[in-house]
Amino acid sequence: MSQQGDRRGHEDEWWGELYRRDTDDVGPATAGDSVDDRFDSASRTVAGPPPAPTPSPPPVPAPASSPAPGAPWGPPAPHHPTRPPRPGPAPGPGGPPPADAFEPGVLPCADAYEWADLGPDTVLDGARCGAATLRAVSSRGESARRRGEPRQDALLTARFGAGPGGLVLVALAGGAPGAVAAQRAAREVCEWIARAVGRSHARLVEDIRTGNRDALKSGLHRLTDRALGRLRARAAELGLDPAEYAASPRCLLLPIDPDCRTRVVFGAGDGGLFRLRGGAWQDLEPAAPAPEAEAAGDVPAPAVPFRFRASIARPGDVLLMCGGGLAEPLRARPALAGHLAQRWTDAEPPGLAAFLADARTRVEGYADDRTAAAVWEA
C-alpha cells in the first residue's frame, strides 16, 4: 500500500475508534440520567412554571404612503441613513457587468490529502521601489469562477538586498489551460526563477546599472530554459504529460536605486509587455516569429520563444507586464486600451483596490485569469 493509502487507513481507524458505539466511557450511564436530562431538570427547577401567554397586540394599519397590494415596492430605506451608499463597479468596455461579475463564485473542490493545487481567488501586492511604484495582481477569471475551478496563473513578488543595491523581482506565470495542476506548475516555475535571482541579485544589479545587456540576455535566457526544463522533469516525476505540466513565465527586474531607470523583463510564452507614455500605449514585445518548416534531421524550434527587453524609463511612464488573460483583450479591444490609458495617465498610482478593479475591467468574450504587474515612474 502507498504511503498516502497507509495514512488514510490510519486516520480512518483513528476516526472509527473515536466514535465507536462499543467503546467504554469514563463511567457507566443510567437511563434518564444523561447530561441533557439533568440540564432539563435544572432548568425547570430554576425557571419555575412557564409564564402565561401574552395576547398579541392588534395589527397596526399601514401608513397612507405604503403601496397598495400588488403595487411595486420602491427601494428600501437604508439601514444607516447618514452613510452614503457604496458605488458599484464602473461599467467596462464590454458594457455594464453583472451584479456578481467582480465577486468570487464557487470555491474549487479540495482534496483533504493534496493542497498543492489550491490557491486563493486573488493575490494583490504593491510596493515603493526607489523612484517607482509597483502594483501587482493575479485574479481568477470569470469562467473559472463559474465552474468552480482554481486560478491557473501564479504571481510572486520578492525583494533581494537593501538600499541602492537591492533588487525587486516580479514573476508571473500562466499554467496550461484546463490542466489539473496548472497553478502548481506556474507557482513552481516562479519559485525556481526567484531562487536563482536571489542568489545572483548583486551581479544582476551591477549588470543592470552598467548596461551590460549581452550578459543579462544570455544569463536570463539560460535561467528561463533551465526553469522550463525543470518543469518537464517534474512532469515526468508526477507521471504527467509535459504539456499538462507547463507554464509561461514572465519576470520583471526592478532596481531599487532611484538613479537607475533601467527595467528588465524576460520570460517565455504567452503574455505581453506594454508601455504607456504620453497617453498612448506602445507594444514593446515583437510578434512571435512564424514557425519555420523543419527539414529532415533538423532540431525543432522551441515552442515558447524567449523574450527579453531592457528599456530606460522616463518620469510619467507606466510599464505593464501581463499574462495572456489581459494581453489578448488589450491588443484586440481598443476600448479596453483607451479605458486603462485614461485611468492611468497623468494621475497618481492607483491604490491596491483601484488597481484590482482596473485589471479586472470586464471585456465581453475574455474570461481568463487576469495577472499583471505595473510600474509607475515618478
Summary of the structure (lengths in Angstrom):
residues: 378
radius of gyration: 29.3
end to end distance: 60.7
largest distance: 98.3
contacts: 1017
relative contact order: 0.13
helix: 33%
strand: 22%
